[in-house]
Amino acid sequence: MKGDAKSRVMGLVLFMAGLLLTGPALAAADAGEQKQQSAIAAQLDGFHQAAANADFEDYFKRFSKDGVFLGTDATERWDVDAFKAFTRPYFSQGKGWTYVPRNRTIVVHGDVAWFDELLDNEAYGECRGTGVLVREGGQWKIAQYNLHFPVPNALARSITKMIKDSRAE
């Protein structure tokens, strides 16, 4: 019995020593991840602000070199060059779009992160943005942004029927 108690105490001491040694490393990892999430949130906030300001240069510097924007219509899949061509006439007239983000979640895995966010827009109401960012040259860049309208389940059948009917015309 004496040996068992001694083994338990020694096990507890080793466990506590392990916690003391790994605690600072875990805290540093959490701080590092928090720093990355803050940088990504700032990049996304700047993206939305540049769109609201119709700031062409600021908006497009936030995309990765292979970036893609997926719009709300099924035909809207633009690489950066195509999206620039679509956007330029609007932004050159000072016409942007305002989506105010809320309830954002960001997940970071090394040099890749993904997010989802609810957005408020005056014309469309509640929208959702999802996407992926990659770290290029030490900066987070948007590799894919997908803007869509979340559809309440109770309305899904009637809305998808309207979409089907419009495509059949």
Phi, psi and omega in degrees: 000320180299320179294322178298314180296318179296320178295319179295317179296316180297321177297318179295320178297316179295320178298313180296321178297320178297318177298317180297325181282324183270340181307307179299324179294318178294320178296320178294321178296317178298319179295321178295317179293320178298321178296318178295316179297322178295319179295320179292316178299319178296321178296315180292319177298319178295324177300311180293321180293319178298321177295317180296327180272359185054041181265092186305308184297312182295321181298311186278344176288349182273350177273149171288167182299332179253023186298153180224138173245126177253116181274185184285337178271143182300338180275352187268085172232105186243130165285174187302315182297317179293322180289326174299315181297321178291318188281325187309312181300324179289308183295325181294338176265006181078016181261110176247199177218144184245117172237122182260115184283149173206163176050053183270139173238134180233134176237129182246131173227095180064238182265015179231140176220151174229160185211163165218148181210143170271143183231147173250135180224137184301316183282320187258348183078225182283130177232171174228137172245135175227160178175186183228139172240149176233151178271118178237122179058035178081002180240148175279127181235147181281116178270328177208133172234130182237114178257129179209172180256117176290131184253123176302139182305323181296338181257353189304312182297317182291323180289316179294330175294317177299321179294314178301315179298319181293329179281336180282344183290000000 
